[in-house]
Structures are given as C-alpha cells and as structure tokens.
Amino acid sequence: MRSGINDMELTRVHIHHEVNTSIRKLGLKHINLYQIHGLDLLTTIDEIL
C-alpha cells in the first residue's frame, strides 16, 4: 500500500488501510479521532472527510 504515486493521496482506501494498521498495531478495537497532518491537493475534501 505504501509504494508508487499514491503515497501522498488521502483517499478513502489509503485512510482506511492506515487506520486499520494503526488499530492492529496498538491492539485497539476502535479509535475516536484520526487526524491528518498534511495537505493533499489531488484528493477532494469530500473524499477525505
């Protein structure tokens, strides 16, 4: 998931993958907030939110 041109895009697929990876690593069942620290001009705000 972390290779190629899509590394910087904040698409639903990438966000979902990263959230699931973090949850699994931390041994959690859910998270309350996922905060994005970056600007992605290629993905619409509707897709990010």
N, C-alpha and C positions, 0 to 999 in steps of 0.2 A: 504494500500500500504506500510505502514511502519512497517511491522512485519515479523518475520521469517528470514530465511537465506539470503534473497535478500536485506536486509537493506544496505549492503555495495556495491552492484554491481551498476555500471554505465551503465546499459543497456539503449537502446533507450526508452523502456517503462517507466523506472524509471525517466529518464531525462525529458521526455515529461510530465509525471504526475507532477513533481516538478515545471517545467516551468509554466504549466497551473495553478497550485495552487498559485504560486507567482504572476502571472498576475492578477488573480482574486482578491487576497488579496489587491494588490496595485491599483486596478481599472484601469489598463492599457489595451491597445489594442495589443501591441507587445513589445518586448524587443530587444535591439540592440546586447547585448552580454550576454551569460550565461557562467560564469567562474566556473570551477570545482576546488575545493581546496582539493584534495585528490588523492591518488593512488589506483587504482583497478587492481590488478594483475590477476583477474579472467575474466575480460572483455577485448576483443581485442581492440586495438586503433581504428580500422576501425569502430567498433560498437559505440565507444564513440564519435568519430568525425562525 
